[in-house]
Amino acid sequence: MPSKNRLKKKKDFERTFKKSKGIKNKLFVLLSSKNSDADSRFGFVVGQKVSKKAVKRNKIKRRMRSVVEQSLSIVKKGLDVIIIGLKPLEEADFSETKEALKDLLKKAKII
């Protein structure tokens, strides 16, 4: 994913957590807020409650990034979005992950 589309700094994450509106489905929680940039930025969070193994958490984050990256051309501009992975993601395959995340992005009117 391009650097301009990533949330990187701790203060950006904190601001998004505080000022965001959330939407949830069985695999994800999506928090979004407006930003002052021209591009939308995304951050991904998968906690140890999902899996104790960093390898699995990183694999889940790579899958989430891949789905968002494929949708970047149709994403609304000027948003900061944090996507939080939930426990059932550990057993979900890529097609389930992709479908659930795209549905959530549509529900939040981001795509």
N, C-alpha and C positions, 0 to 999 in steps of 0.2 A: 504494500500500500504506500502511496506517495507520502513523503514526510509532511506536506502541507495538510494532509487529511488525518493526521494523528494527534490525539491529545497526549501530551508528554509530561507537562509540568504538574507538580503536585497542586499548585494553586488553581490550575484549570480544572483538575478533578474535583477539588473541594468546592469551587464555585458552582460547578455543574451539579454536584450532589445537593448543595443547599438550595439552588434556584430552579430545580428541575421538576418536571411533571413525569410521573411514572406510569408505565403500562406493563402488564405481566401476562405471560402464558405459562404453560407447564415446564418449559425449558429455560426461559430467559426473563429477566427484568430489564426494561429499557427506560433510561432516564434521559430526558432531553431538555435543553434550554437554548435560548437564542444567544448568539455571540456577535461580536462586532466585525468579524472577518468575512471575506467574500466566500470562503469555502466552508463546508461542513467538516467537522473534525470528530473522530471516533476514538473511544477508549474501551478497552476490554478488560473485564475483571472475572477471574475464576479463582475462588477461594479454596482453602484447604478442606472445607466441608464437602466440596465436590469430590476431591480425591487428595489423598495425602501425598501422592507421587507427583513431583514437579513435571515429569515427562508427560503424564496424562493431562495435567492442567495446561501445559504449553501446546499440546496437540489440539485440545479443545479451542484454545485461543487462535491457533493457526486456522482452524476450520471457520471460526467466526469471522476472522479477517478476510478470508477468501470469499465468503458469501457477500460481505459488505463491499469488497473491492470489485466484484463483478457487477454490483449495482450502483457504483459511484456515478455513472453517467446520468442516472435518473434521480439521484438524491437531491432534495431541496438544499438550497444554499443558506449559509448563515446559521447553522445549528452546531451545538456541541452535544454529542450523544455518548452515553456510557451504556454498554451492554454487559450485564452481569449474568454469568452462567449459573444455573441451579443444579442440584444434585442429580436429577435424571439424565443430565448430559453425559454422565460417565458411561452409560449403556447405550446411548443413542448413536446411530450410524450417521454418516455424512448427509445422506439424503433427508433424513428426519431433521437434522440440524438445519440444513438449508431451507427446507420448507417452513419450519417453525419460525426461523429468523426473518424470512421474507414476509410471512404473514404478519409478524409483529411490526415490522417496518411499515407495512401498508396500513395496519391498524392505527399506528401513531402518525400517519400521514407524512412520513418522511420520504417515501417513494410513491 
